[in-house]
Amino acid sequence: MSDFQTESTPTARKVHICEECHGHIEPGQKDQLISGSWDGDMASFKTCIPCLEARNWATVQPEWGGDGEHLYYFGQLEEDLSYLASEITSQDGRRFHAYRLQALMSRRRLSAKALRSAA
């Protein structure tokens, strides 16, 4: 549980790395910035808009577990999506959507990794 936190949606002025997919947040793109104190330690987390939308979708699903105290942990969305997908038993396309979001995160991570390797 956070001691306190603030949330904003700034426009990037330089390249940042998303805490979820580890992909690039390019200059001119919006991102979510959460800064605050958790258990007495200050931290900040940048999340790209596609990962923010994936997190928002996942956390409202009825199968979303959470541990009662935390809604989610930063940096674990891809893993959480795989757990969520395996929990979805209905045939309404939500399981496929969870796997698709996970695949898109992986694609952004691999693309950023390739750009960093080429530089």
C-alpha positions as CSV (number, residue, x, y, z in Angstrom):
1,M,0.0,0.0,0.0
2,S,1.4,3.4,-0.8
3,D,2.1,6.0,1.8
4,F,1.2,8.6,-0.8
5,Q,1.3,8.9,-4.6
6,T,0.7,11.3,-7.4
7,E,-0.3,10.5,-11.0
8,S,0.2,12.6,-14.1
9,T,0.1,12.1,-17.9
10,P,3.1,14.1,-19.2
11,T,4.3,14.3,-22.8
12,A,7.8,12.8,-23.1
13,R,10.6,15.2,-24.1
14,K,13.2,12.5,-24.4
15,V,13.1,8.7,-24.8
16,H,12.0,6.9,-21.7
17,I,11.5,3.2,-20.9
18,C,8.1,1.8,-19.9
19,E,8.2,0.0,-16.6
20,E,5.9,-2.7,-17.9
21,C,6.9,-3.7,-21.4
22,H,10.4,-2.1,-21.3
23,G,9.6,-0.6,-24.7
24,H,10.4,3.0,-25.7
25,I,8.3,6.0,-24.9
26,E,9.3,8.3,-27.7
27,P,9.5,12.2,-27.5
28,G,6.0,13.6,-28.1
29,Q,4.2,10.5,-26.8
30,K,2.1,10.7,-23.6
31,D,2.8,8.3,-20.7
32,Q,1.6,7.7,-17.2
33,L,3.9,8.9,-14.4
34,I,3.2,7.7,-10.9
35,S,5.5,9.0,-8.2
36,G,5.2,8.4,-4.5
37,S,6.3,6.6,-1.4
38,W,5.7,2.9,-0.7
39,D,6.8,1.6,2.7
40,G,8.9,4.7,3.2
41,D,10.8,4.4,-0.1
42,M,10.3,7.0,-2.8
43,A,9.9,5.8,-6.4
44,S,8.5,6.7,-9.7
45,F,7.1,4.6,-12.5
46,K,6.6,5.5,-16.2
47,T,4.1,3.4,-18.2
48,C,3.4,3.7,-21.9
49,I,-0.2,4.3,-22.9
50,P,-0.7,0.8,-24.5
51,C,0.4,-0.8,-21.2
52,L,-1.7,1.6,-19.2
53,E,-4.8,0.7,-21.3
54,A,-3.9,-3.1,-20.9
55,R,-3.6,-2.6,-17.1
56,N,-6.9,-0.7,-16.9
57,W,-8.6,-3.5,-19.0
58,A,-7.1,-6.3,-16.9
59,T,-7.9,-4.9,-13.5
60,V,-11.6,-4.5,-14.2
61,Q,-12.0,-8.2,-15.3
62,P,-14.0,-10.3,-12.8
63,E,-11.2,-12.9,-12.8
64,W,-8.6,-10.3,-11.7
65,G,-7.3,-11.7,-8.4
66,G,-5.1,-9.1,-6.7
67,D,-4.0,-9.9,-3.2
68,G,-6.6,-7.7,-1.4
69,E,-4.0,-5.1,-0.5
70,H,-2.5,-4.3,-3.9
71,L,-4.3,-3.9,-7.2
72,Y,-1.2,-4.6,-9.2
73,Y,2.6,-4.5,-8.9
74,F,4.6,-2.4,-11.4
75,G,6.6,-4.4,-13.8
76,Q,4.5,-7.5,-13.6
77,L,1.7,-6.8,-16.1
78,E,2.8,-9.3,-18.7
79,E,2.9,-12.1,-16.1
80,D,-0.4,-10.9,-14.6
81,L,-2.1,-11.0,-18.1
82,S,-1.0,-14.6,-18.6
83,Y,-2.4,-15.6,-15.2
84,L,-5.6,-13.7,-16.0
85,A,-6.0,-15.4,-19.4
86,S,-5.7,-18.8,-17.8
87,E,-8.4,-17.9,-15.3
88,I,-10.9,-16.8,-17.9
89,T,-13.3,-19.7,-18.7
90,S,-16.0,-17.9,-20.7
91,Q,-16.0,-18.0,-24.5
92,D,-16.5,-14.3,-25.0
93,G,-13.1,-13.5,-26.5
94,R,-11.6,-12.0,-23.3
95,R,-9.0,-14.8,-23.0
96,F,-7.8,-14.1,-26.5
97,H,-7.7,-10.4,-25.7
98,A,-5.5,-11.0,-22.6
99,Y,-3.1,-13.1,-24.6
100,R,-3.1,-10.5,-27.4
101,L,-2.2,-7.7,-25.0
102,Q,0.6,-9.9,-23.6
103,A,1.9,-10.5,-27.1
104,L,1.8,-6.8,-27.9
105,M,3.8,-6.0,-24.8
106,S,6.4,-8.6,-25.8
107,R,6.6,-7.1,-29.3
108,R,7.2,-3.6,-27.9
109,R,9.9,-5.0,-25.6
110,L,11.7,-6.9,-28.4
111,S,11.5,-3.9,-30.7
112,A,13.1,-1.7,-28.1
113,K,15.8,-4.3,-27.4
114,A,16.6,-4.5,-31.1
115,L,16.9,-0.7,-31.3
116,R,19.2,-0.6,-28.2
117,S,21.4,-3.4,-29.7
118,A,21.7,-1.6,-33.0
119,A,22.9,1.6,-31.4
